[in-house]
Amino acid sequence: MKNILQIAFAIFGLAALNTHQVTTIRQIDFDNFSYSWNDPSENIPERWHWLTSTPDSHFTTVNGIHHFYSPGQDEDERRFAPLVSVDSVTYGDLDGDGAEEALVALNYSAGGTANWDYLYAFKLENARAKLIARMQTGSRAYGGLVRAFVREGLLIADFADSERLVGDCCSEGYIRVRYRWQDGAFVEEGDRERGKIDLHEGPPRPSFRNYRVKKIYHGDPATPIITQEFRGFRTRIREGAKSDVEFAGRYTIPRWGCGTECNGFVIVDSISGRVYDGLGIAGLPFRWVEERGGEEAIPRMEFYPNSRLLKINACPNEEDCGLYDYEMIDGTGLKLLRVELLPKSPQVP
């Protein structure tokens, strides 16, 4: 009996410890998470709207994906089953309490070419992610979610502009809508704005979800191994490497300024302490960025703890301005996957 009680207290203590450790919403793994849900209709929604109905079911994603399989389906039928994927997670303080909330963008595919988007907003309460709002949006052509982020306490959402439709697929413009959290709901605020979306032939930019890591390191970060080539930045590297894992499951990305609208970075392995080469990057031309949503919509660097993909929207070494996509290869460093250079006319940063 004594041993049973000791085991029970040990399990309870471990659970309490794990709960206590979740102190920010960024520690929630939204790739492996249970989401509230209502079965959607078969029609693609053409506009965005906040959902007010009470969810009547839920699903759980595994590594960012959930398939809606039906009992008795054969292998071919399962290939075309509806699915939900976690497209992105962004953070910011939406209610002014000094703590961040999370915005999770989901894409629902009906099993064929039809797909549309959802945006879920979560707040951390009692070490758990609490759903505070859900939005359903349209497709890439009609009112679909282009991106969402937080700026100055407002939820900023860009939606596909159906008036700038190209073919049957996509829109080359977005409509920007601002929402403020007020009395338990998001309320639209200010005037709507419009901007450009660049559409290109050929394969699209890779998605973070296609380069997911299976495990994120949560131990103490190793001290960076500063070789001769990195000695000039050793203080910045050591300070930056003290943070929690930022990238590809086991890395931090120490960054520092290198002049006006410029920053440099390296990549540090939090387990081994190895330092990998980064780049010096200058910002894209201001007018080009503003026409396409601003720096919040097109950040100079994009990376997440649960993905090996690094996106750089900048001018490496102040030339060849464009959109660069890299994969982090353990033991090797960054591998260039794709580059999309800006037209020559707006190349000057």
Buried (B, 14 or more C-beta within 10 A) or exposed (E): EEEEEEEEEEEEEEEEEEEEEBEEBBBBBBBEBEBBBBEBEEEBBBEBEBBEEEEEEEBEBEBBEBBBEEEEEEEEEEEEBBBBBBBBBBBBBBBEEEBBBBBBBBBBBBBEEEBBBBBBBBBBEEBEBEEBBBBBBBBBBBBBBBBBBBEEEBBBBBBBBBEBBEEEEBBEBBBBBBBBBEEEEBEEEEEEEEBBBEBEEEEEEBBBBEBBBEEBBEEEBBEBEBEEEBEEBEEBBBEBBBEBBBBBBBBBBBBBEBEEBBBBBBBBBBBEBBBBEBBBBBBBBEEBBBEBBBBBBBBBBBBBBBBBBBBBBBBBEBEEBBBBBBBBEBEEBBEEBBEBEBEEEBBEB
